[in-house]
Amino acid sequence: MSIDFTVWGSVHLVVGAAVLLPGVVLLRHDPPGWARFNGMLVVGLCIIVQLVWLPAQPIWSILMVVLGVVVLRALVLTWDDE
């Protein structure tokens, strides 16, 4: 079974919309823990989607995986348990 580019475009739009909510909440001064956790889940999902997309757009996928790893690292390292 093959998935065409229209379906992949829809998947990318859904993942992008899912990234928006935690991203906006994380911009607050004191973000809640759920936003950080959801952000890590969504960025991890985005990295997986980009790895699957790698054969179609290799340069873009590699750039997005690197950006995702940087964002994931920032979310993990700035987590403080109070």
C-alpha positions as CSV (number, residue, x, y, z in Angstrom):
1,M,0.0,0.0,0.0
2,S,1.4,3.4,-1.0
3,I,0.6,6.7,0.5
4,D,0.5,9.7,-1.9
5,F,1.8,13.2,-1.2
6,T,-1.7,14.6,-0.4
7,V,-2.0,12.3,2.6
8,W,1.5,13.2,3.8
9,G,0.7,16.8,3.4
10,S,-2.4,16.3,5.6
11,V,-0.3,14.5,8.2
12,H,2.2,17.3,8.3
13,L,-0.6,19.9,8.8
14,V,-2.1,17.9,11.7
15,V,1.3,17.5,13.3
16,G,2.0,21.2,12.8
17,A,-1.3,22.2,14.4
18,A,-0.5,19.8,17.3
19,V,2.8,21.6,17.8
20,L,1.1,25.0,18.0
21,L,-0.7,24.7,21.3
22,P,2.1,23.5,23.5
23,G,4.5,26.0,21.7
24,V,2.3,29.0,22.5
25,V,1.8,27.9,26.1
26,L,5.5,27.3,26.6
27,L,6.2,30.9,25.7
28,R,4.6,32.0,29.0
29,H,6.8,33.0,31.9
30,D,5.9,30.0,34.0
31,P,4.7,27.2,31.7
32,P,2.8,24.3,33.2
33,G,4.3,20.8,33.2
34,W,1.6,19.4,30.9
35,A,2.8,21.8,28.1
36,R,6.4,20.7,28.4
37,F,5.4,17.0,28.4
38,N,3.0,17.5,25.5
39,G,5.7,19.5,23.7
40,M,8.2,16.6,24.1
41,L,5.6,14.1,22.8
42,V,4.7,16.2,19.8
43,V,8.3,17.0,18.9
44,G,9.1,13.3,19.1
45,L,6.2,12.5,16.8
46,C,7.4,15.2,14.4
47,I,10.8,13.6,14.4
48,I,9.3,10.2,13.5
49,V,7.2,11.7,10.8
50,Q,10.3,13.4,9.3
51,L,12.2,10.2,9.4
52,V,9.5,8.5,7.4
53,W,9.4,11.4,5.0
54,L,13.2,11.2,4.5
55,P,13.2,9.4,1.1
56,A,10.9,12.0,-0.5
57,Q,12.6,15.2,0.8
58,P,16.0,14.2,2.3
59,I,17.5,17.7,2.9
60,W,14.4,19.1,4.5
61,S,13.8,16.0,6.6
62,I,17.4,16.1,8.0
63,L,17.1,19.8,8.8
64,M,13.7,19.2,10.6
65,V,15.1,16.2,12.5
66,V,18.1,18.3,13.7
67,L,15.8,21.1,14.7
68,G,13.5,18.7,16.5
69,V,16.4,17.2,18.5
70,V,17.5,20.7,19.5
71,V,14.0,21.6,20.7
72,L,13.6,18.3,22.5
73,R,17.0,18.8,24.2
74,A,15.9,22.3,25.3
75,L,12.6,21.0,26.7
76,V,14.3,18.3,28.7
77,L,17.2,20.4,30.0
78,T,15.1,23.3,31.1
79,W,12.7,21.2,33.1
80,D,13.0,22.1,36.8
81,D,11.3,20.1,39.5
82,E,10.1,22.5,42.2
